Amino acid sequence: MLIGTVQFAPRYGQPEANRAHVAALVAGVSADVLVLPELFTSGYFFQATADARAAAEPVPKGPSCAWLIEQARATGTTFVAGLPERGPEGGLFNSAVIVPPDGPVTCYRKIHLYNEEKLHFAPGRQPPPVVDLTARDGTSYRLGLMICFDWFYPEVARSLALRGADIIAHPSNLVRKNCPRAMPIRALENRVFTVTANRYGSESNGKATLTFIGQSQACAPDGELLYRAPRVGDAADVVEIDPAEARLKRVTAHNELWEDRAPATYSS
């Protein structure tokens, strides 16, 4: 099956323009899974909570989900994308959705909020999801989901792998240089594929400026880097994988990743 990322620089507070930009980037791209950045519809560094609220929309009834559903059905691609969510009671969440061509939309609210995200969003309180899906050729696979700074907490990727994820989709707006080095380790220590979609460019909230590091990438279960996009520039990269490789948890003839775990010794 084919998995990939879409890297671009979202325009602040311009969801229609951002959706149109992504549509142009993915036109003609064939993939079973395409991962878009975190908050791809809105930009990231909010100048005020009012800006986040203005960009937020309900899931799955909002215009961006409707657009993703249309794209998925038209192309046969499962889209994974981050967007600001307005909850049913008015709460704001940094969320991401899994949108398959023929199934329900799955939403995840980011648990580990980074820096000033805490000023605008409430943290998610539900475990990140693992969804059973089928590729175009009939290959079954399990797709897990986490968002950006979740990478900093190994428990997130480990919990997704323990629940059977073959691939971890990772919509991101990365500014720290560590993550591109860390994701091959997350892939290796869990024996899963990872797909990190980042943005590039800079944004200011009027007091500070953030510069995003690009380098969207995919990693194999042995920690191999399958591809990495440049630091700056639009990119729609796709790689062919066999998700069954992520189910091979044997490390040596005498070591199996899950069988050798000793959770009782890790707790305090």
N, C-alpha and C positions, 0 to 999 in steps of 0.2 A: 504494500500500500504506500501512498505518497502523503508525506506530512510536510508542512512548511510554515513560514512566518511572513508577515507583511510588516515592513518597517517604513515609517514616514514621520513627518513632523506635523502633528495636528495643529490647527489654527485655534487659538483660544476663543472659546465661546461661540464657535461656528459649526454646529453639528451637521448641518446640511452640506457645507463645503467639505467637511471631513469625510462624510459618507461618499460624496462624489469622488473625492481623491482616491479613496480605497477602491471604489468601483473601477476606476481607470487602472489602478495598479494590478487588480486581480483579473481583469479582462483577458481571457485566453489562457489563464493559469489553470492547469489541471492538478487537483489534489483531493485527497480524501479528507484531510484536516488542514485548515489554515487558521493560524493564531494571529490575532491583531493585538496591538498594545493595550495596556491599561488606560482607562479613560480616553479611549480613542476618539470619542465624539466631542469632547469638551476642552481638551487641554488639561493641564495638571495643577499649575501653581496658582491657586485661586486667590484673587485679591481680596475677596470677601465671601462669607458664607452665602450671601445673597446670589453671588455668581454661580456657586455650586448648585444652589437650589434652582436657579433659572435654567441650568443645563440638565438637571436631573429629570428622569422620566420613570414612569412605572414599568415594571417587568412582569409579564411579557407584552403588555398592551401599548407600550410607547412606540414612537416612530422609528427609533433605531432598531428595536427588536423586530418590528414589522419589516424593515428593510433587510435585516439579516435573514429572516425567514424566507423572504422573496429570493435573496441571493442563493441561499442553501437549496431551495427547491429548483431553481433554474439551473444550477451547476452540479448538483449532486455532492456538494462539498459540505462538510460539517465546519461551521465557523465558531471560533472561540474568541470573545471580544470583551474588553473592559469598558464600562460606562458608569456614570453616576446614576444611582437608583434613588427614586423617591418612593419610600415605603408606603403601605396603605394607610398608615396613621401619620404620615408626614415626615418620618425620619429619613435622614440622608445616609446613604451607604456607598462606599467604593466597591462596586460589584463587577462580576464578570458572568457571562452567559455561555453555555454550550448550546448551539443551535444546529441540530441535525436536519437533513433534508426531509425526513419523514417521521419525526418524533417530537415530543414536547420539549420546550425550552427549559433548561436547567440553570438555576441561578445560584451563585455563591457570593456571599458578602465577606469582604476581606477581614480577616481576623487581626492581623498584625499591622496596624496603621503606622505609617512612617512620618515622623516629624510633624509638620503643620497639618497633615491630614487629620490629626486629632482635633484640630480646631473646627473642622467642617463636617466630619463624618462620625457616625457611631460604628464601633467595631462589630463584626459579625459574631454570632454566638452559636452557629451550627457548624458541624464538621464539613470540611471541603468535600465535594461530591466525587464519586466514581460512577461513570455511566457506561453501560453496555451498548456498543454500537457495531455497525457492520459497514465495511468498506464496499466500494463499487463492485469488486470482484467476489464478494461474499465472505471475505475474511472477517472474522469476529475479533473485536478488540475491546479493551476497557480503557477509557479515557478519564484521567484524574485532572483536577483543576486547582491551582493556587494562584495568588496574585503577588507580584513584585516582592515586597519586603518579607513575605512568607518564606522566601529562600533562606533567610537568616536564621530560621528556626528549623533544625533538621527534623524535628518531630513531624512537621507538616508533610514533607515528602515521604518520610518513613510510614506515616499513617496511611497515606494514599497507596503506597506499595503493599503494605500489609493487607489492605482491602482489595488487592488484586489489580491495581492499575498497571497497564502495560506501557502507557504513555502519560507523562505529566505535562499538561499545557500550562504555560506560565506567562500570561499577559503582564507586561512590565512597563514602568517609566523609570529606568535605572539611572541614578546619578553616581552611585558608589562604584569604584573600579573593581571591587572584589567579586561581584557576582559572576562575571564571565569566567573567572577562575573557579568559582565554587560550584557552578552547575554541573561540570563534568564529575565532580566528586559526589554530588547528590545522585547523579545517574549511576555511578559506580557502586556506591555503598548500598543502593537499593536494587541494582540490576534492572533498571528501567530506562526507557527513552525519555528525554526531556526536550521540550520545545519552548524556548524563551523568545517572545516577541517584544522588542524594545522600540522606543522612539529615539529621535535625535533632535537637535536644535536647542534653543534656550528660551526660558520664560522668566519674567519678573513679576513679583507680586507688589511692586512699588517700594519694597524695603530690601529685598535680596533678589538675586538671580540664580537660577538653576540651569546647569548645562547637562543635557542627557547624553549618554555615552554610546547609543546605537549598539552595534555588535550583536544583533539578534542571532540566535544560534540554535542548533540541534545537537544533542549528545546521544551516544549509544550506551547500552547497558554495561559495556566494558570501560566507560569513561572516555571513549574516543570522540573527538569533535568532528561531527559530520559536515558541518559548514558553519561559517561565521560571517555575517554581513559587515560592511565597513562601519566606522564610527559615525560617519556623516553620509547621508544619501538615502534616497528611496531604494527599497529592495523587496522583491517577492521571491524568496528562495524556497525550493522544494527538494526533498531527498526521498529516495525509496528505502523502506525498511520492512522487516518482517517482525510483527509484534510478538510472534512466538518466541523470539530470542529473549524477551523480557521475562519469560516464564521459566527460564533455565537458571535456577538459583544455586546450582552446585558450584562451589569455588575450587575444591579439590576432591579427590576420591573419598576423602574422609570428612569433608566440610560442606554442609548445605546451609545456605544463608539463614533460612527461617528455623530450621531444626536446631541450629546451634545457638540461637538466641537464648539468653537467660534473664528474662525480665525481672524475676524476683530479686536478682542480685543488683539490679540497677537502681531500685527505688530506695529512698531514704526511710 
